[in-house]
Amino acid sequence: MGDPRVRERVLAAGWLVSLGVAAVAVLQWRAYVREVEQRAEDAERTRDEVARRRAVEERLRIARELHDSLTHSISVIKVQAGVAAHLARKRGEEPPPALLAIQEASTDAARELRSTLDVLRRDGEPNGNGLDRLTTLVERAEGAGVPVAVTVTGARRTLPAAVDEAAYRVVQEALTNVARHGGPGATATVRVALAARELVLEVDDDGRGSAGPPQAGHGLTGMRERVDALGGTLRAAPRDAGGFGVRVTLPLPGARPAADGAADLGTRPAADGAAAHDAAPDTVARS
C-alpha cells in the first residue's frame, strides 16, 4: 500500500462506494417518504369514504322516518279534504275557502315531501323550489287569509340553485309566520331586489303578533342556518311601525342573465305589511 497510485485508487474506490451507499440511502428514504405519504392519503381517503357512507346512511334513515311518519298523514288529510269538497259540491254547495286551502296546502306538502325524500335519497341536491314559485307562495298565503303585495326590482337572472332555494324557503317561512302570528287582518309585503352581487329579501307585516313573549322556534333557526351557510345576513325583529320584519341578504356568486322564457317572479301592488316572528322580539343574526 506504499505505492501512491494504489492509495489513490483505494481512496477513489472508497469514495465511489460511499457515494453509492449514500445514493441508495437517499432512494430508500424517498421511497419511505412516498410510502408514508401514500398511507396517509389512503387513511384520509378511507376516513372520507367512511364519513360519506355514514352521511348517506343517515340521509336514508331520515328519509325513511319522514316517509313513515308524514307521508301517510299528509295523504289522509289530502284525501279527506278532497272528499269533503266533493260532497259539498254534490249537495250543490260551494266548498268553504278554508277547506280548499287545506286541500291545496296538503297537495303542496305532499309534493314537497316527495321532492325532499328524493333529495335525501340522492345526494342533498337542491329540490327545484325557487323564486319562480313565488306566486304559489303568495296564493297559498292569501288562501290562508293573508293579503300579500309583491315587489320585484332588478334584472331577472338565473340564480345559483342553493341561493334560489334558500330565498324561496325564507319567503315561505316568513309568510307562514304571518299567517300563524300576525292575527286577524294582517297583511304582508314581499320585496325582492336583485342587485349585481346580492339578492335582498324583505318580508314585512302589519300584524299584532302572538300574545305574550314570542318563543324561538325551528322556523327562524332553519332560516338562519340556510342564510349563514351561504354567507348571507339575516335580521328578524319587530318594526317601529308595528308588526314584524325579516330582511335577508344573500351573495350572488356566478349569477347570470336569465334565458328567454325563464319564469318571471311577478309584481303585485305594494301594501304596508308582513313577516311574522318565530323568534324573540328582537333577533339579529349575522354570518
Order of alpha helices (4+ residues) and beta strands (2+ residues): alpha-alpha-alpha-alpha-beta-beta-alpha-beta-beta-alpha-beta-beta-beta-beta
